[in-house]
Amino acid sequence: MRAIRYLTNVKRISVLASFFCFVLPAFSGQIQFEHVVIDKDAIGHREVGDIDGDGFNDIAAVNTAKPEHLIV
């Protein structure tokens, strides 16, 4: 009896996963975003995200052009 319950639960999960992975995205619209170049001439990494949890995006930048000019 446990095996039948297990297979039934696996089947339900498979159906739900298929719905969320294949059916739902087919009917959803495009995600809108805006591409903004922060510093086109800088060498390093730029990341945007809510670092401090205040609900606003923060920018983290690491420049590594020269060791004496390292900015974090």
PyMOL Python script that loads the backbone (N, CA, C, O; Angstrom):
from pymol import cmd

cmd.read_pdbstr("""\
ATOM      1  N   MET A   1       0.812  -1.194   0.000  1.00  0.00           N
ATOM      2  CA  MET A   1       0.000   0.000   0.000  1.00  0.00           C
ATOM      3  C   MET A   1       0.863   1.269   0.000  1.00  0.00           C
ATOM      4  O   MET A   1       0.521   2.260  -0.644  1.00  0.00           O
ATOM      5  N   ARG A   2       1.993   1.224   0.734  1.00  0.00           N
ATOM      6  CA  ARG A   2       2.888   2.385   0.762  1.00  0.00           C
ATOM      7  C   ARG A   2       3.463   2.675  -0.612  1.00  0.00           C
ATOM      8  O   ARG A   2       3.628   3.834  -0.990  1.00  0.00           O
ATOM      9  N   ALA A   3       3.767   1.628  -1.354  1.00  0.00           N
ATOM     10  CA  ALA A   3       4.332   1.813  -2.693  1.00  0.00           C
ATOM     11  C   ALA A   3       3.342   2.503  -3.611  1.00  0.00           C
ATOM     12  O   ALA A   3       3.734   3.332  -4.432  1.00  0.00           O
ATOM     13  N   ILE A   4       2.074   2.176  -3.486  1.00  0.00           N
ATOM     14  CA  ILE A   4       1.052   2.806  -4.326  1.00  0.00           C
ATOM     15  C   ILE A   4       0.912   4.276  -3.955  1.00  0.00           C
ATOM     16  O   ILE A   4       0.800   5.122  -4.842  1.00  0.00           O
ATOM     17  N   ARG A   5       0.916   4.599  -2.661  1.00  0.00           N
ATOM     18  CA  ARG A   5       0.852   6.006  -2.236  1.00  0.00           C
ATOM     19  C   ARG A   5       2.068   6.777  -2.719  1.00  0.00           C
ATOM     20  O   ARG A   5       1.951   7.913  -3.181  1.00  0.00           O
ATOM     21  N   TYR A   6       3.226   6.162  -2.612  1.00  0.00           N
ATOM     22  CA  TYR A   6       4.464   6.805  -3.056  1.00  0.00           C
ATOM     23  C   TYR A   6       4.395   7.115  -4.545  1.00  0.00           C
ATOM     24  O   TYR A   6       4.726   8.224  -4.966  1.00  0.00           O
ATOM     25  N   LEU A   7       3.967   6.140  -5.343  1.00  0.00           N
ATOM     26  CA  LEU A   7       3.881   6.357  -6.793  1.00  0.00           C
ATOM     27  C   LEU A   7       2.837   7.405  -7.133  1.00  0.00           C
ATOM     28  O   LEU A   7       3.021   8.180  -8.072  1.00  0.00           O
ATOM     29  N   THR A   8       1.746   7.440  -6.385  1.00  0.00           N
ATOM     30  CA  THR A   8       0.719   8.458  -6.615  1.00  0.00           C
ATOM     31  C   THR A   8       1.269   9.844  -6.307  1.00  0.00           C
ATOM     32  O   THR A   8       1.019  10.789  -7.056  1.00  0.00           O
ATOM     33  N   ASN A   9       2.018   9.974  -5.210  1.00  0.00           N
ATOM     34  CA  ASN A   9       2.613  11.267  -4.869  1.00  0.00           C
ATOM     35  C   ASN A   9       3.651  11.687  -5.903  1.00  0.00           C
ATOM     36  O   ASN A   9       3.728  12.863  -6.259  1.00  0.00           O
ATOM     37  N   VAL A  10       4.438  10.750  -6.382  1.00  0.00           N
ATOM     38  CA  VAL A  10       5.432  11.058  -7.415  1.00  0.00           C
ATOM     39  C   VAL A  10       4.741  11.515  -8.683  1.00  0.00           C
ATOM     40  O   VAL A  10       5.211  12.437  -9.351  1.00  0.00           O
ATOM     41  N   LYS A  11       3.640  10.885  -9.017  1.00  0.00           N
ATOM     42  CA  LYS A  11       2.884  11.262 -10.214  1.00  0.00           C
ATOM     43  C   LYS A  11       2.331  12.682 -10.073  1.00  0.00           C
ATOM     44  O   LYS A  11       2.399  13.476 -11.012  1.00  0.00           O
ATOM     45  N   ARG A  12       1.783  12.999  -8.893  1.00  0.00           N
ATOM     46  CA  ARG A  12       1.257  14.354  -8.656  1.00  0.00           C
ATOM     47  C   ARG A  12       2.358  15.400  -8.768  1.00  0.00           C
ATOM     48  O   ARG A  12       2.176  16.444  -9.393  1.00  0.00           O
ATOM     49  N   ILE A  13       3.484  15.114  -8.164  1.00  0.00           N
ATOM     50  CA  ILE A  13       4.601  16.053  -8.230  1.00  0.00           C
ATOM     51  C   ILE A  13       5.089  16.223  -9.662  1.00  0.00           C
ATOM     52  O   ILE A  13       5.423  17.334 -10.075  1.00  0.00           O
ATOM     53  N   SER A  14       5.133  15.150 -10.410  1.00  0.00           N
ATOM     54  CA  SER A  14       5.569  15.219 -11.815  1.00  0.00           C
ATOM     55  C   SER A  14       4.615  16.066 -12.647  1.00  0.00           C
ATOM     56  O   SER A  14       5.048  16.858 -13.484  1.00  0.00           O
ATOM     57  N   VAL A  15       3.322  15.898 -12.417  1.00  0.00           N
ATOM     58  CA  VAL A  15       2.332  16.685 -13.157  1.00  0.00           C
ATOM     59  C   VAL A  15       2.462  18.161 -12.805  1.00  0.00           C
ATOM     60  O   VAL A  15       2.438  19.012 -13.694  1.00  0.00           O
ATOM     61  N   LEU A  16       2.600  18.477 -11.513  1.00  0.00           N
ATOM     62  CA  LEU A  16       2.761  19.881 -11.100  1.00  0.00           C
ATOM     63  C   LEU A  16       4.051  20.482 -11.637  1.00  0.00           C
ATOM     64  O   LEU A  16       4.061  21.628 -12.089  1.00  0.00           O
ATOM     65  N   ALA A  17       5.132  19.725 -11.593  1.00  0.00           N
ATOM     66  CA  ALA A  17       6.406  20.225 -12.115  1.00  0.00           C
ATOM     67  C   ALA A  17       6.305  20.482 -13.611  1.00  0.00           C
ATOM     68  O   ALA A  17       6.817  21.487 -14.103  1.00  0.00           O
ATOM     69  N   SER A  18       5.653  19.588 -14.333  1.00  0.00           N
ATOM     70  CA  SER A  18       5.476  19.783 -15.777  1.00  0.00           C
ATOM     71  C   SER A  18       4.659  21.033 -16.048  1.00  0.00           C
ATOM     72  O   SER A  18       4.962  21.790 -16.970  1.00  0.00           O
ATOM     73  N   PHE A  19       3.619  21.252 -15.243  1.00  0.00           N
ATOM     74  CA  PHE A  19       2.787  22.434 -15.424  1.00  0.00           C
ATOM     75  C   PHE A  19       3.595  23.706 -15.236  1.00  0.00           C
ATOM     76  O   PHE A  19       3.525  24.618 -16.060  1.00  0.00           O
ATOM     77  N   PHE A  20       4.368  23.769 -14.143  1.00  0.00           N
ATOM     78  CA  PHE A  20       5.139  24.980 -13.864  1.00  0.00           C
ATOM     79  C   PHE A  20       6.301  25.173 -14.834  1.00  0.00           C
ATOM     80  O   PHE A  20       6.692  26.310 -15.100  1.00  0.00           O
ATOM     81  N   CYS A  21       6.854  24.103 -15.361  1.00  0.00           N
ATOM     82  CA  CYS A  21       8.016  24.217 -16.248  1.00  0.00           C
ATOM     83  C   CYS A  21       7.651  24.416 -17.713  1.00  0.00           C
ATOM     84  O   CYS A  21       8.396  25.057 -18.455  1.00  0.00           O
ATOM     85  N   PHE A  22       6.501  23.870 -18.141  1.00  0.00           N
ATOM     86  CA  PHE A  22       6.190  23.897 -19.573  1.00  0.00           C
ATOM     87  C   PHE A  22       4.903  24.651 -19.915  1.00  0.00           C
ATOM     88  O   PHE A  22       4.887  25.428 -20.869  1.00  0.00           O
ATOM     89  N   VAL A  23       3.856  24.443 -19.174  1.00  0.00           N
ATOM     90  CA  VAL A  23       2.567  25.040 -19.521  1.00  0.00           C
ATOM     91  C   VAL A  23       2.510  26.502 -19.105  1.00  0.00           C
ATOM     92  O   VAL A  23       2.168  27.361 -19.917  1.00  0.00           O
ATOM     93  N   LEU A  24       2.835  26.794 -17.865  1.00  0.00           N
ATOM     94  CA  LEU A  24       2.747  28.160 -17.362  1.00  0.00           C
ATOM     95  C   LEU A  24       3.621  29.144 -18.144  1.00  0.00           C
ATOM     96  O   LEU A  24       3.131  30.218 -18.494  1.00  0.00           O
ATOM     97  N   PRO A  25       4.893  28.833 -18.436  1.00  0.00           N
ATOM     98  CA  PRO A  25       5.703  29.783 -19.221  1.00  0.00           C
ATOM     99  C   PRO A  25       5.169  30.034 -20.623  1.00  0.00           C
ATOM    100  O   PRO A  25       5.411  31.103 -21.185  1.00  0.00           O
ATOM    101  N   ALA A  26       4.454  29.085 -21.198  1.00  0.00           N
ATOM    102  CA  ALA A  26       3.916  29.278 -22.546  1.00  0.00           C
ATOM    103  C   ALA A  26       2.856  30.374 -22.573  1.00  0.00           C
ATOM    104  O   ALA A  26       2.664  31.012 -23.608  1.00  0.00           O
ATOM    105  N   PHE A  27       2.167  30.606 -21.463  1.00  0.00           N
ATOM    106  CA  PHE A  27       1.109  31.607 -21.410  1.00  0.00           C
ATOM    107  C   PHE A  27       1.524  32.900 -20.716  1.00  0.00           C
ATOM    108  O   PHE A  27       0.763  33.866 -20.700  1.00  0.00           O
ATOM    109  N   SER A  28       2.709  32.925 -20.149  1.00  0.00           N
ATOM    110  CA  SER A  28       3.152  34.148 -19.477  1.00  0.00           C
ATOM    111  C   SER A  28       3.794  35.088 -20.495  1.00  0.00           C
ATOM    112  O   SER A  28       4.264  34.657 -21.548  1.00  0.00           O
ATOM    113  N   GLY A  29       3.807  36.354 -20.169  1.00  0.00           N
ATOM    114  CA  GLY A  29       4.378  37.354 -21.070  1.00  0.00           C
ATOM    115  C   GLY A  29       5.876  37.481 -20.893  1.00  0.00           C
ATOM    116  O   GLY A  29       6.469  36.841 -20.025  1.00  0.00           O
ATOM    117  N   GLN A  30       6.472  38.300 -21.712  1.00  0.00           N
ATOM    118  CA  GLN A  30       7.899  38.561 -21.626  1.00  0.00           C
ATOM    119  C   GLN A  30       8.206  39.324 -20.339  1.00  0.00           C
ATOM    120  O   GLN A  30       7.415  40.158 -19.898  1.00  0.00           O
ATOM    121  N   ILE A  31       9.345  39.033 -19.753  1.00  0.00           N
ATOM    122  CA  ILE A  31       9.787  39.776 -18.578  1.00  0.00           C
ATOM    123  C   ILE A  31      10.484  41.034 -19.074  1.00  0.00           C
ATOM    124  O   ILE A  31      11.428  40.962 -19.860  1.00  0.00           O
ATOM    125  N   GLN A  32      10.016  42.178 -18.614  1.00  0.00           N
ATOM    126  CA  GLN A  32      10.578  43.455 -19.033  1.00  0.00           C
ATOM    127  C   GLN A  32      11.761  43.814 -18.144  1.00  0.00           C
ATOM    128  O   GLN A  32      11.674  43.697 -16.921  1.00  0.00           O
ATOM    129  N   PHE A  33      12.850  44.242 -18.734  1.00  0.00           N
ATOM    130  CA  PHE A  33      13.985  44.728 -17.972  1.00  0.00           C
ATOM    131  C   PHE A  33      14.680  45.810 -18.760  1.00  0.00           C
ATOM    132  O   PHE A  33      14.491  45.932 -19.970  1.00  0.00           O
ATOM    133  N   GLU A  34      15.478  46.588 -18.075  1.00  0.00           N
ATOM    134  CA  GLU A  34      16.209  47.679 -18.703  1.00  0.00           C
ATOM    135  C   GLU A  34      17.692  47.423 -18.526  1.00  0.00           C
ATOM    136  O   GLU A  34      18.161  47.250 -17.401  1.00  0.00           O
ATOM    137  N   HIS A  35      18.433  47.396 -19.614  1.00  0.00           N
ATOM    138  CA  HIS A  35      19.882  47.184 -19.578  1.00  0.00           C
ATOM    139  C   HIS A  35      20.552  48.545 -19.425  1.00  0.00           C
ATOM    140  O   HIS A  35      20.375  49.430 -20.262  1.00  0.00           O
ATOM    141  N   VAL A  36      21.315  48.704 -18.361  1.00  0.00           N
ATOM    142  CA  VAL A  36      22.000  49.957 -18.095  1.00  0.00           C
ATOM    143  C   VAL A  36      23.481  49.666 -17.910  1.00  0.00           C
ATOM    144  O   VAL A  36      23.856  48.835 -17.083  1.00  0.00           O
ATOM    145  N   VAL A  37      24.323  50.348 -18.681  1.00  0.00           N
ATOM    146  CA  VAL A  37      25.768  50.216 -18.548  1.00  0.00           C
ATOM    147  C   VAL A  37      26.219  51.178 -17.463  1.00  0.00           C
ATOM    148  O   VAL A  37      26.029  52.389 -17.581  1.00  0.00           O
ATOM    149  N   ILE A  38      26.816  50.641 -16.408  1.00  0.00           N
ATOM    150  CA  ILE A  38      27.240  51.471 -15.287  1.00  0.00           C
ATOM    151  C   ILE A  38      28.544  52.187 -15.612  1.00  0.00           C
ATOM    152  O   ILE A  38      28.650  53.398 -15.423  1.00  0.00           O
ATOM    153  N   ASP A  39      29.528  51.454 -16.096  1.00  0.00           N
ATOM    154  CA  ASP A  39      30.834  52.031 -16.416  1.00  0.00           C
ATOM    155  C   ASP A  39      31.449  51.208 -17.533  1.00  0.00           C
ATOM    156  O   ASP A  39      32.038  50.157 -17.282  1.00  0.00           O
ATOM    157  N   LYS A  40      31.315  51.680 -18.766  1.00  0.00           N
ATOM    158  CA  LYS A  40      31.742  50.878 -19.925  1.00  0.00           C
ATOM    159  C   LYS A  40      33.257  50.732 -20.033  1.00  0.00           C
ATOM    160  O   LYS A  40      33.723  49.801 -20.690  1.00  0.00           O
ATOM    161  N   ASP A  41      34.033  51.600 -19.427  1.00  0.00           N
ATOM    162  CA  ASP A  41      35.486  51.544 -19.551  1.00  0.00           C
ATOM    163  C   ASP A  41      36.185  50.865 -18.374  1.00  0.00           C
ATOM    164  O   ASP A  41      37.406  50.711 -18.391  1.00  0.00           O
ATOM    165  N   ALA A  42      35.444  50.467 -17.372  1.00  0.00           N
ATOM    166  CA  ALA A  42      36.054  49.891 -16.177  1.00  0.00           C
ATOM    167  C   ALA A  42      36.356  48.406 -16.371  1.00  0.00           C
ATOM    168  O   ALA A  42      35.664  47.701 -17.106  1.00  0.00           O
ATOM    169  N   ILE A  43      37.393  47.961 -15.699  1.00  0.00           N
ATOM    170  CA  ILE A  43      37.751  46.553 -15.686  1.00  0.00           C
ATOM    171  C   ILE A  43      37.365  46.014 -14.320  1.00  0.00           C
ATOM    172  O   ILE A  43      37.703  46.614 -13.299  1.00  0.00           O
ATOM    173  N   GLY A  44      36.670  44.903 -14.289  1.00  0.00           N
ATOM    174  CA  GLY A  44      36.253  44.327 -13.012  1.00  0.00           C
ATOM    175  C   GLY A  44      34.857  43.772 -13.114  1.00  0.00           C
ATOM    176  O   GLY A  44      34.400  43.395 -14.193  1.00  0.00           O
ATOM    177  N   HIS A  45      34.185  43.723 -11.989  1.00  0.00           N
ATOM    178  CA  HIS A  45      32.851  43.142 -11.930  1.00  0.00           C
ATOM    179  C   HIS A  45      31.862  44.136 -11.339  1.00  0.00           C
ATOM    180  O   HIS A  45      32.208  44.939 -10.473  1.00  0.00           O
ATOM    181  N   ARG A  46      30.631  44.068 -11.821  1.00  0.00           N
ATOM    182  CA  ARG A  46      29.534  44.868 -11.290  1.00  0.00           C
ATOM    183  C   ARG A  46      28.380  43.918 -11.040  1.00  0.00           C
ATOM    184  O   ARG A  46      28.047  43.100 -11.898  1.00  0.00           O
ATOM    185  N   GLU A  47      27.778  44.020  -9.889  1.00  0.00           N
ATOM    186  CA  GLU A  47      26.608  43.215  -9.554  1.00  0.00           C
ATOM    187  C   GLU A  47      25.563  44.123  -8.932  1.00  0.00           C
ATOM    188  O   GLU A  47      25.888  45.045  -8.185  1.00  0.00           O
ATOM    189  N   VAL A  48      24.313  43.853  -9.247  1.00  0.00           N
ATOM    190  CA  VAL A  48      23.207  44.629  -8.700  1.00  0.00           C
ATOM    191  C   VAL A  48      22.276  43.672  -7.971  1.00  0.00           C
ATOM    192  O   VAL A  48      21.914  42.621  -8.500  1.00  0.00           O
ATOM    193  N   GLY A  49      21.894  44.038  -6.764  1.00  0.00           N
ATOM    194  CA  GLY A  49      20.976  43.220  -5.984  1.00  0.00           C
ATOM    195  C   GLY A  49      20.703  43.883  -4.651  1.00  0.00           C
ATOM    196  O   GLY A  49      21.357  44.860  -4.286  1.00  0.00           O
ATOM    197  N   ASP A  50      19.742  43.353  -3.930  1.00  0.00           N
ATOM    198  CA  ASP A  50      19.383  43.899  -2.630  1.00  0.00           C
ATOM    199  C   ASP A  50      20.304  43.285  -1.579  1.00  0.00           C
ATOM    200  O   ASP A  50      19.997  42.232  -1.020  1.00  0.00           O
ATOM    201  N   ILE A  51      21.423  43.937  -1.311  1.00  0.00           N
ATOM    202  CA  ILE A  51      22.442  43.404  -0.404  1.00  0.00           C
ATOM    203  C   ILE A  51      22.019  43.546   1.054  1.00  0.00           C
ATOM    204  O   ILE A  51      22.170  42.607   1.835  1.00  0.00           O
ATOM    205  N   ASP A  52      21.496  44.701   1.426  1.00  0.00           N
ATOM    206  CA  ASP A  52      21.196  44.949   2.839  1.00  0.00           C
ATOM    207  C   ASP A  52      19.750  44.653   3.228  1.00  0.00           C
ATOM    208  O   ASP A  52      19.375  44.874   4.380  1.00  0.00           O
ATOM    209  N   GLY A  53      18.936  44.163   2.308  1.00  0.00           N
ATOM    210  CA  GLY A  53      17.572  43.755   2.631  1.00  0.00           C
ATOM    211  C   GLY A  53      16.588  44.882   2.838  1.00  0.00           C
ATOM    212  O   GLY A  53      15.553  44.684   3.475  1.00  0.00           O
ATOM    213  N   ASP A  54      16.888  46.087   2.304  1.00  0.00           N
ATOM    214  CA  ASP A  54      15.979  47.211   2.493  1.00  0.00           C
ATOM    215  C   ASP A  54      14.927  47.324   1.391  1.00  0.00           C
ATOM    216  O   ASP A  54      14.091  48.226   1.426  1.00  0.00           O
ATOM    217  N   GLY A  55      14.963  46.414   0.409  1.00  0.00           N
ATOM    218  CA  GLY A  55      13.987  46.443  -0.677  1.00  0.00           C
ATOM    219  C   GLY A  55      14.439  47.234  -1.887  1.00  0.00           C
ATOM    220  O   GLY A  55      13.720  47.292  -2.885  1.00  0.00           O
ATOM    221  N   PHE A  56      15.605  47.842  -1.826  1.00  0.00           N
ATOM    222  CA  PHE A  56      16.138  48.613  -2.944  1.00  0.00           C
ATOM    223  C   PHE A  56      17.403  47.935  -3.455  1.00  0.00           C
ATOM    224  O   PHE A  56      18.161  47.352  -2.680  1.00  0.00           O
ATOM    225  N   ASN A  57      17.626  48.016  -4.772  1.00  0.00           N
ATOM    226  CA  ASN A  57      18.831  47.417  -5.345  1.00  0.00           C
ATOM    227  C   ASN A  57      20.069  48.203  -4.947  1.00  0.00           C
ATOM    228  O   ASN A  57      20.054  49.433  -4.893  1.00  0.00           O
ATOM    229  N   ASP A  58      21.142  47.469  -4.668  1.00  0.00           N
ATOM    230  CA  ASP A  58      22.442  48.047  -4.362  1.00  0.00           C
ATOM    231  C   ASP A  58      23.405  47.626  -5.461  1.00  0.00           C
ATOM    232  O   ASP A  58      23.203  46.591  -6.097  1.00  0.00           O
ATOM    233  N   ILE A  59      24.441  48.408  -5.692  1.00  0.00           N
ATOM    234  CA  ILE A  59      25.449  48.093  -6.705  1.00  0.00           C
ATOM    235  C   ILE A  59      26.758  47.768  -6.001  1.00  0.00           C
ATOM    236  O   ILE A  59      27.263  48.561  -5.206  1.00  0.00           O
ATOM    237  N   ALA A  60      27.295  46.605  -6.299  1.00  0.00           N
ATOM    238  CA  ALA A  60      28.609  46.224  -5.780  1.00  0.00           C
ATOM    239  C   ALA A  60      29.566  46.224  -6.963  1.00  0.00           C
ATOM    240  O   ALA A  60      29.307  45.569  -7.973  1.00  0.00           O
ATOM    241  N   ALA A  61      30.672  46.957  -6.845  1.00  0.00           N
ATOM    242  CA  ALA A  61      31.634  47.070  -7.929  1.00  0.00           C
ATOM    243  C   ALA A  61      33.031  46.737  -7.429  1.00  0.00           C
ATOM    244  O   ALA A  61      33.445  47.189  -6.361  1.00  0.00           O
ATOM    245  N   VAL A  62      33.749  45.946  -8.208  1.00  0.00           N
ATOM    246  CA  VAL A  62      35.140  45.619  -7.905  1.00  0.00           C
ATOM    247  C   VAL A  62      35.957  45.966  -9.141  1.00  0.00           C
ATOM    248  O   VAL A  62      35.784  45.367 -10.203  1.00  0.00           O
ATOM    249  N   ASN A  63      36.838  46.929  -8.992  1.00  0.00           N
ATOM    250  CA  ASN A  63      37.721  47.333 -10.089  1.00  0.00           C
ATOM    251  C   ASN A  63      39.107  46.772  -9.825  1.00  0.00           C
ATOM    252  O   ASN A  63      39.632  46.905  -8.719  1.00  0.00           O
ATOM    253  N   THR A  64      39.701  46.150 -10.827  1.00  0.00           N
ATOM    254  CA  THR A  64      41.018  45.540 -10.639  1.00  0.00           C
ATOM    255  C   THR A  64      41.982  45.922 -11.761  1.00  0.00           C
ATOM    256  O   THR A  64      42.796  45.101 -12.184  1.00  0.00           O
ATOM    257  N   ALA A  65      41.896  47.150 -12.240  1.00  0.00           N
ATOM    258  CA  ALA A  65      42.795  47.564 -13.313  1.00  0.00           C
ATOM    259  C   ALA A  65      44.242  47.560 -12.839  1.00  0.00           C
ATOM    260  O   ALA A  65      45.114  47.032 -13.528  1.00  0.00           O
ATOM    261  N   LYS A  66      44.510  48.138 -11.680  1.00  0.00           N
ATOM    262  CA  LYS A  66      45.837  48.156 -11.081  1.00  0.00           C
ATOM    263  C   LYS A  66      45.680  47.847  -9.599  1.00  0.00           C
ATOM    264  O   LYS A  66      44.705  48.284  -8.987  1.00  0.00           O
ATOM    265  N   PRO A  67      46.607  47.110  -9.009  1.00  0.00           N
ATOM    266  CA  PRO A  67      46.470  46.773  -7.578  1.00  0.00           C
ATOM    267  C   PRO A  67      46.366  47.996  -6.669  1.00  0.00           C
ATOM    268  O   PRO A  67      45.673  47.949  -5.652  1.00  0.00           O
ATOM    269  N   GLU A  68      47.045  49.087  -7.020  1.00  0.00           N
ATOM    270  CA  GLU A  68      46.974  50.270  -6.168  1.00  0.00           C
ATOM    271  C   GLU A  68      45.658  51.026  -6.327  1.00  0.00           C
ATOM    272  O   GLU A  68      45.365  51.924  -5.538  1.00  0.00           O
ATOM    273  N   HIS A  69      44.861  50.672  -7.338  1.00  0.00           N
ATOM    274  CA  HIS A  69      43.570  51.326  -7.557  1.00  0.00           C
ATOM    275  C   HIS A  69      42.397  50.409  -7.230  1.00  0.00           C
ATOM    276  O   HIS A  69      41.296  50.621  -7.738  1.00  0.00           O
ATOM    277  N   LEU A  70      42.604  49.417  -6.410  1.00  0.00           N
ATOM    278  CA  LEU A  70      41.552  48.464  -6.072  1.00  0.00           C
ATOM    279  C   LEU A  70      40.453  49.163  -5.281  1.00  0.00           C
ATOM    280  O   LEU A  70      40.701  49.749  -4.228  1.00  0.00           O
ATOM    281  N   ILE A  71      39.246  49.089  -5.804  1.00  0.00           N
ATOM    282  CA  ILE A  71      38.095  49.699  -5.148  1.00  0.00           C
ATOM    283  C   ILE A  71      37.056  48.599  -4.959  1.00  0.00           C
ATOM    284  O   ILE A  71      36.689  47.910  -5.911  1.00  0.00           O
ATOM    285  N   VAL A  72      36.590  48.443  -3.731  1.00  0.00           N
ATOM    286  CA  VAL A  72      35.547  47.427  -3.459  1.00  0.00           C
ATOM    287  C   VAL A  72      34.344  48.131  -2.866  1.00  0.00           C
ATOM    288  O   VAL A  72      33.343  47.485  -2.555  1.00  0.00           O
TER     289      VAL A  72
END
""", "prot")
cmd.dss("prot")
cmd.show_as("cartoon", "prot")
cmd.util.cbc("prot")
cmd.orient("prot")
